[in-house]
Amino acid sequence: MIRVTLPHHLRTLAGTTGEVALDVAEPVTHGAVLDALEARYPMLRGTIRDQTSGERRAFIRFFACGQDLSHEPHDSALPEPVAAGAQPYRIVGAMAGG
């Protein structure tokens, strides 16, 4: 079971509160987690990554175990504590403006 935290606006869109628990098949990768998230919450398709290219949206970041994983390839394995459900996979909406 993978634990995923979403920013407030995506939790509202998905109609959920708090963390989301997902069943993700091995190997647990960025892409596998996002595929499972979008399968469970289809209204999130296109909000986290581009529907055509699969690339991360500009103002979305991914964190796990205190590390910024935003620029890691989609097929890279997530850290073991995340894969084991001990630590959450965090999706964060970046701030912009000035």
Buried (B, 14 or more C-beta within 10 A) or exposed (E): EBBBBBBEEBBEBBEBEEBBEBEBEEEBBBBBBBBBBBEBBEEBEEBBBEEEEEEBEEEBBBBBBEEEBBEBEBEEBBBEEBBEBEBBBBBBBEEEEE
